[in-house]
Amino acid sequence: MQNVDELIQDTNCALGRPLKLPHQAASIAMNLFLLSQVYGLAEDPRVRDLGGRFKTAVRAAGLEEVLSNQLRYAIRLASAPGRLMFEEIHKLFSLCDEVHALRALGFAADAQLLADFEASVSGRFAAQRADACVAAEHGVEPWSRNLWWFANNLP
């Protein structure tokens, strides 16, 4: 994981550019989640400022549905026909992390969409268990070890 100063700098730089796409918002949300929840800096003035700027940027870009977008993306990827490449399995883990971060930051989505996401991703991980286990071991962090997508795929 990056250190706090790098995360703050990266997030500040990202918020200095126009926010146009959901994956940009999800990436910034991941940084803010790490800073506020994992590193425990929710009350740090720098992190609070970044959080406020992020919310303003999301509204200005019309990306309030970023969580739903990431959920639908993960469902499409998990439901794709055939076998996924390792990189695609790894991407599913990243999308799960982003979904977790967005929810922790207060973004909401339809309960059925969340259930469909969990069922699709769980099904794909079960179908490609060996790949999912390797990707889980590669991507797990101490803070994410107990989240279902890692916990179900770690030895």
N, C-alpha and C positions, 0 to 999 in steps of 0.2 A: 504494500500500500504506500501511496505517496505520503509525505509528511504534511503537517498542517499548513505550513507556509506555502508549499507548492500547490496544495488544493485551493487555498484562498486566492493565490495568484492566478491559477488556471480558471477558476470560477469568475474572478473579476474580469479577466481577458475575454472569456466567453460571453459575459454579459455586456461587454463593450462592443460586440458585433451584433448586427440585426438578428433577431431570433425569427426563423422562418419555418423550420421543420420540427416535427415531433421528436425526432431522435436527438436534436440539439437540446430541446427542453429536458428530455429524459436524462441526458448526460449531465446537464447542470444540476438537475434534481439529485442525481446520484452523488455528486460532489457535496451538495448541501446536506444530504442525509448523512454522509460520512462525517462531515464537520459537526453537525448538530447532535446526531444520535450516537455515532460510534466514538468520536473523540470527545463528546460531552460538552461541546462549545455552543450550545443553543443560545446562551445568554451573552456570548462574546459580541461586543458591538460590531465587529467586522462581519461576523456571520449573520447577525440580525440585519445589517445593511444589505448584504448579498441576498438574503431571503426576501427582503422587501423589493429589491430591484428585480429579482426573479419573478415574483408575483406580478409586478407591473409589466414586465416584458411578456409574460405568458398572456395576460389580458390583451395587451396591445397587439400581439401577433394572432390573437384568436385561437390559441392553443389550449383552451381550458379543458378540452377532451383528450389531453395527452395520455392519460392513463388508459382510457378506452382504446385509443389508437394502439398503444403498446400491447394491450391484451389481444386485440384482433390480429396484430402482427404475429405474436407468439402462437396463436391458434392456427393461423394460416401455415406457419412454418412447421409446427408440430403435426399438422394434418396432411402435409404434402405426401403425395404417393411415393412409394418406394423407400429406399434406405437413405437417410440423411448422411451427409459427410460429417466428419468429426467437427469441422469448423461450424457447421450448422447446429450440431448438438451443443457446442460451446456457446454459440449465440443464444440458444434457448436459456442456458443458465444466466447469461448476462441480462436477457429480457426479464427473467424472474427477479433478479436483483433490482432492476429498474422499477418493476411493478411494486416491489416491496418498498423501495425508496419513495416512489410517488405516493403510495398509500400513507406512509409514515409522515409525509409532508402535508397531508390533508386532501389529496386529490381523491375523488370518488368515482365509482363506476357502478353500473347495473349489477345486481347480485347474480343474475343469470350469466352475464358475460364473465364474471369472476369464476363461477362454477365451471363454465365451458373451458376457460383457460386452464384451470387446474386439471380437469379431466383430460384435455388434449395433451398437455405437457406431460402429465403423469403417464398417460398411455404411450407416448413416444419414448419416454425414458424406460418404461418397462419393455417395450418392443426392441429397444437397442440398449439393453442393460449394460453390456460390456463397455460400449462407447460412453454411456452416461456415467459410469463409474470412473472411467479415466478422466473425463471432463470435470467431474465433481472434485476429484482429488487435485486436479490442476488449478481449479478456480476457487476453491474454498478459502475463506479467511476466518480467523477466530470468531468474528462477529456473525458470520453466516452459517456456521457449522450446524446449528440446530434448526435452520429453516427447512421446510419439508423437501424442497428440491435437492438440497445437499444431504440432509439426514437420511433420505430414502436411497441415496446412491453412494454413500460412503461405506467402506467395509467396517 
